[in-house]
Amino acid sequence: MIQSANARQSDPVGGAIAALEGCTKRYPGVLALDNASFRVAPGEVRALLGKNGAGKSTLIRMLTGAEVPDSGTVSIDGVALSGSGSARAQEAFVRGVRVVYQELSLVPGMSIAENLFLGRWPRRAGVLDYTGMEAEARDAMQRLGLEMPPSDPVAGLSPAERQLVEIARVLLGKPKLVILDEPTSSLAAAEAEKVMAAVKRIAADGIAVIYISHRMNEIRQIARSATVMRDGRIIDTVDVAGADTREIVRLMLGSEAAQAAAVETKARDKVVLDISGLALAPKLASVSFQLRQGEVLGLAGLLGAGRTELLQAIMGVRAYDSGTICVDGTDIRRPGYRAMLDRGFGYTPESRKEEGIVPLLGVDENTVATDFAAVSRCGILSARRIAGATRDVIARLHVKTAATDTPIGTLSGGNQQKVVIGRWVHAGSRVLLLDEPTRGVDVEAKAQIYAIIRQLAAEGRSVIFVSSEIEELPLVCDRVLVLREGRLMEEFTSPNIDQDAVMAACIAGH
């Protein structure tokens, strides 16, 4: 059983360097933080755990001054933050709060030193002080055990080295609290070790660290305690050494969470896609699986596990290193995107707004973009056929829009996603690769998308469904495969898709 660390949290080592007391934050329709109290001490590495939407980002934004609580106080080094906007964020910065976000912000064409001082380059007599800048950069990197010349361009660094440069940047100016948001999510195991070594060095200097991650092996190596969040609340703070992974999963998901009704499996015996030994360094080592006609196959795994890369390799968007892709019993040698389209494959990208839609174009133009031939006459696009095809998709997928030519960017996220899926229905695709198809949509729209996917499967189409929201997998999938350490490690089959077990499988060995 988990042993609570709440008693020690109140005064860990010489008092808290950062604290939230009774903080609540509401956004329209969302209670993002619910009476949260949290403390971290100098020299402590505190893990912060919780599934997507648990409130982790809001808590971090409170500490950085980017958000003001509706009620409660945020204190850094014993002094409560005041004001709002940029002044509040600047106050938190001056008091020593630093954060490294998951998306790196380095400029590849600049040197390491220039990136470390980006936006605040030191000057002497009106000109850039390169000598002083490189000296400070060298000192910051040496604190992390790095010996890279500060004049080296960032473009030549490995992913781990870039992450370390980001961390070195926040060490400038004597920080007291460093927040790391999934710092190893895109790194292979060997590279992740370098980042963890850097975290240990930071803590050894007396700097408090908040470490956001789902990788339990990392957390056990560097953190003494872990705070678990769920639904905007801090559920518990536990001793990492005595914490059982399944118990942590139950805290994250909620023991009261009802298991989803089992999907009624109707998959046929015909194998439409056979993947064998697919490798794509550094994410995929050797992936093998089969997809059957009429099956919805879920793909689970931690952020950075390689799920997106796997879909892109299958779709011909990304070249893979080795392995075979077999469609309907025929080996496909180095498939290209066009070739997979011709074989009836469709792909919806993870980032709907950036890659899935053209916001200023209408619902109609976004819908028929996958098959212009079907809405053309003698090689010329037919407005009547475009409108007719779009109305069919709108009716079938229950898209809420004022007209077929309404700009898709004005629709809700859920309706945009229905159109993104609908374009492949229009194209007649029989194998759909869906990357996070319910991300950023409301509960009602999610339920509608689940129903759409199950209906497509009932018609004989096959679907690979990638999702970071473990609880939705039993609602829509016939099977779930867990991608971990570059391989598919575990398989769950309906009606025995238990969300606790799937989550545990994702973080086991992590």
N, C-alpha and C positions, 0 to 999 in steps of 0.2 A: 504493500500500500504506500501511497505518497505521504510523506511527512510535510506538514505545512511549515513554511519558512516565514509566515507573516510576523511572528514574534520578533524575529531578528530584523525584518524589513524596516521597522520603525526607527531603529538606531543602529545600523550595521557596523560601521567602523568610523568612529569620530563624528557621527552626524551625517545627514544626507547632503549631497552636493546639489541634487535636484529633487523637487517634490511637487506632486499634484495633490491637492487636498479637496475632496468633494467636487470634482470638476464635472460639469454637464455641458454638452454641446448638441444643439439641435440644428438640423438643416430641414428644408421643406420635405415633410413626409418621412424624415429619418431621425431617429435618436442615435447619433453617432457615438456619444460618450455619456454614460449614465452613472453619475455620482462616483467617479473614479478617483481613487487615492493610490498614489504610487511614489516610492522613494528609491533612490539609488545612491550608494556611498562612494567616496573617493577610493580608487583602486579596485572597485568591484566590477566584474563582468556580469551583467544581468541579461539573460536571454528573454526575449519577448515573443510569445507564441500565440497563434490564433489563426483561424482560417480567414479567407478573404471576407472583408466586411465586418471583421470582429471589432474594429476600432483602433487597431495599431497605428495606422497612419494619422488618425486624428490626435491620438495621444502624443505622437512625435511632433506634430505641428504645434501642439500646445507648448511643448518644451522649447521649441525653436522660436516661439513668439509669432509664428505665422497665423495662428488662430487665437482668438480671445474666448475663454469659456463663458457660457451664459451665466453660470454660477460657479463658485469655487475659486481657488487661488493657485497660481503656479509660481514657485520660488526657485531661484537659482542661487546657490551659495548663500542661502539664508535670507535673500532679499526677494520680495514678491515683484513679479513683472507688472508694469503698469502701462497705460496707454494702449494704442492699437496701431494696426497697419505697419508700415516700415519702421516706425520709431520703436515699436515693441520688439520687432525682429532684431533690430540693431542693438537694443538693450540686452537681449539674450546672447547675441554674438559677443558683445563687449564683456559680458560676465562669463564667457568661456564655453558656450554651447556650439558644437560643430556637428555637421551631419554629412554622411556620404550616402547619396541615394543610389538605388539599384541601377539607374541609367547613368552611365558615366558622362562627364561633361568636359572631357579633355579635347584639345584642338590638335589633331595628329600632326599638322604641319609645323607646330611650334616645338621648342625644346622642353625638356622636363622642367627646367628652372622657370621658363616663361609661363608654363602651365600652372606651376605652383603659385605664382604671383599674378595670375590672370585677373585683370581688372584693377589691380592695385600695385602695379610695378613701381619699385622704389626709384627715386630720381636723386641725382646729385648735380647741382649747378644747372638744373633745367633739363638734363639728359638722363636717359635710363642708366641706372647703376648696375651694370651687368656683373661686375665683380662682387658687389655686396649681395646681389640676388643669388648668384651661384653659390656663394659661401653659405648663405642661410639655407638654400635648397639642399646642399650637401649635408648640412647638419641635421635637417629634418629627416632626410633619407637614412642617415647613419643611425638615427634613433630606432629605425625599423630594421636595421641590419642590412641595408641596401648599399651597394658600392657602385651603382651606375653613375657615369659622368653626367652632371646636370645639364651639360650642353647637348646631350644626345636627343635626337628627335623622338617624340612620342610614337610616331608612325612605326618605328622599328621595334617597339616593345611587344612582349607577349601579353595575352589577356590578364594574366596574374600580375605582371609588372605594371600594367596600366591601373589595375585596381589598387596596387600598393602606392602608386604615385598619387592617386586620389586620396588615399589615407594620409600620405605624407603631407599633402596640402593642408589638411585640417589640423596638423600638429603645429603649424605656424601660429604664433601669437599666444602661446601658453594656454591651451584649452583645458577646461576642467571636466567637460562631459563630451564624449564622442559617440555619436549614434551611427551605427552601420546597418543599412537596410539591405538584407540578402546579399552580402558582399561576395559570396562564393557561388551564387546561383548559376552563373554561366561558366564556371571553372571545373576542370577535371580534378580528380582527387589529389593528384600530386601538386597541382597549382594551389588548391585550396589550403594545403598545409602551410604554404608560405604566408598566406593571409592570416591564418590562425596564429602563426608564430609572431606576426606583427601585432596582433591584438594582445597577446600575452605581454609583449614589450611595453605597449601603451599602458596597460593596467599596472605593470610593475613600476611605472613612473608616477603612480598615484592618480592617474586619470580614470574617471568612471566611464564605463562602456556599456551602452545598450546595444545588444546584438540580436537583430531580427533574423530568424532562420527557422526552417523546419528540419534541418539536418541534425538529427539527434547525436550522431557521433561527434560532430563539431561542438555542439552544445555541451556534451559531457566532458570534452577535453578542456574547454576554456571557461565555462560558466559555473559558478557556485550555486546559483539559484535561477529559476525560470518563472516569469510571471505569465499566466495564461489568461487570455481575453476571449470573451464571447458575447456577441450582441451588444457591444459597447460597454460591457462591464468587465471589471477585473475579477475573475472567478477565484483565483488563488495564486499564491507564490510558493513554489515547492523547492525542496532540496533536489538538485539534479542527481546527486550520487544515489539517492534512494528512490528515485522516480522510475516507475515502470512505464514503458512506452504506451501500452494499451490504456493505462490510467490517464496519462496525459492526453491521449486521443479523446477519451470520454469527457475530460474537462473542456477540450476544445469544441467538441461537437454537442455536448450536453447529453447526459444519461437519459434525460426525459425525451430525447428526440425519437420519435416513432420511426421504425423502419418502413421504407416505402413498400407499397403493394408490388408484388412480384410481376414482372412483365410476362405476358403469355407468349412464350417463344414459338415462332412459326417459321424459323429459318429452314431453308431447303438444304438438301445434301450437296448441291452443286457448288464447287469452289470457284469463285470468280476472280479471286486474287490470292496468290501464293507468294509470300516473301520468304526468302531463305538467306541467312547469313549477311543481311544488309549492314554495312559498316560505313560510318561517316565521322571521321575524327574531328574533334575530340569527344563528340556527344554519343555516337552510336558505335558500339563495339561489334555486336553480332545480334541482329534482330531477325527472328523467324516467326511467322504466324500465317494463318489462313483466314480468309474472309469468305463467308458463304452467301449465296443468293438469299435476299430477304432478311439478312441479319443486321442488327445494330451492334457494333463492336465498340465498346468503350475503351479509351486509352487514358489511364491515370498515371500520375507521377508528379514529382515536385517540380516547381518552377526551375527551368534550366535542365530538365532531365533529357530533353531531346525530342519531345513529342512533335513540336512544330517542324523540326528538321526532318523527322521521319515522314510526315505528310508531304513536305516539299520534295523529298527525294522520290517518293512514289509518284508524285504528280509531274516530275520532270522539271520542277522549278529550281532544284538544287542538285548538283552532281554528287554522286556518292562514290566511295572508294572501292568497294567490292560488294559481292553478293548478287543475288538474282531476283528479278521481279517477273512473275509469271501471271499472265492474264488469260483466263479461259483456257488454260493448258498450254499456252504459247509463251515462250521466253521472250521478254522484251529487252533488247540490248540497248542500254543507256537511253532510256526513254526521254523524249523531249515533251514539253508542255503541249504542243500541237498534236503530237502523236497520241498522248493520253486523252486529250479531248476527243479525238477521232474514235477512241476505243470506249467512249461513253463515261469518262471520268469527269467529275466536277469538284472544285475546291473553293471553300470559303475561308479567307485568311483570318488570322487572329485579330488583327486590327481593322475593324469594320470601317471606321471613319477615314483612316489613312489609305487603306488598300482595297476595301470592299465596295465602296460606292463612289460615285461622282456627284457630290452634294448639290451642285447647281443644275444638273440635268434632271429631267423628270423621272417619275416612277417608271413610265413606259420605256424611256431610253435605257435606264439601268436594267430593266427586266429583259429586254430583247438583245442586249449586247452580246450574249453568248451564242446567238444563232440568228444572224441577220438574214440568212437565206430563207428561213421559214416565214419571214415577214416581207419578203421582196417579191416583185413581179417583173419578170424579164430583166433581172439584175438591178432593178430600181426599188428602193424602199417604199413600201406602201403604208401611208398613214392609217388607212382603214385596217390593214392587217396588224399593224403595231398596236393600235388601240384594242383590237379584238383579242390579241394574244395577252395583252396586259390585263384586260378585264377578266380573262380566264384565270390568271395567276392571282389576281386580287380576290376573286370569289373563292377560289380553292383554298388559299392560305389565309383568308380572313384579314386582309390588309386594310387598315383604316386610312383612307385618303380621300380628299375632296374630289379629285379627278385623276385620270390616268396620267396627265402631264404635270401634276403637282411636283415641284422640286423635291427630290427625295430627302434633301437636307432638312426640310421642315417637318418631316415625320418623326414620331417617337423612335427611340432606339429599337424597341421591339418590332415595330412595323418596318423599319429599315432592314432589320435582320431577316424578316420574312421575305422581303424582296430579294435579298442576297441569295437566300435559299431558292426562292422562286425562279430566279433566272436559270438555275440548273434544271428545274422542273420543265421550264419552257424549252430548254435545249434537249430534253429527253435523256439526261444523264442517268445511268443505271448504277453507278458507284459514286457516292458522295463522300468527300473528305471534309469534315466539318471541324474547324479549329476554334474552340471556345464559342460556339454558336449562340450561347445565352448570356455572354458577358455584357454587363451594363444594361440589361433589360429588367423590367419589373416582374413581379411574381406571376401576374396574370399572363403576360406575354410569354414567360418561360413555359407555363403549362400549355399554352397554345403551340409553341414550338415543339415541345415533347410530342404532342398529339400529331403534328404534321410529320415528324420523323417516323413515328410508329405507323402512320398511314402509308408513307412512302415505302416502308419496309414490307407492309402487308401487300403492296402491289408488286413486290419482287425486287425492289431496289435494295442495294446494300450500302450500309453507312458505317464509316469510322467516325466516332464521336469523341473528340478530345475535350476534356473539361478539368478545371482546377477545383470545381465545386463537387467534392466527393459525394455529398448527399443527393445530387441529382442523377448520379449514374444508375442507381437501381430503378429510377423512374422511367428510364428510356432504353436501357441496354439489355441485350440478351446475354452478352458476356462482357467482362471487364478484364483487361490485361494491365499489369502494373509494370511500367518502364522505370528501371532503376539501374544505375551504374552501367548504362549503355546496353542493357539487355532487358528482355521481358522476363521478369522474375516469378510472377505469380498470376494465376488465372482464377476468376470467380465466374460462376454461371448462375443465371436466374433459375430458380427463385432464391438462391443462396448468396446473393450479393449483399454482404453486410458492410455498411459504410465504415464502422469502426475498424473492421478487419482490413478493408481496403486502405484506409488512412495509415494504419499500422504497417501495412506492407510497403507503402510509399516511403515511409521514414525509417523502416528497419534497415540496419546497416548504415544509416545516416545519423 
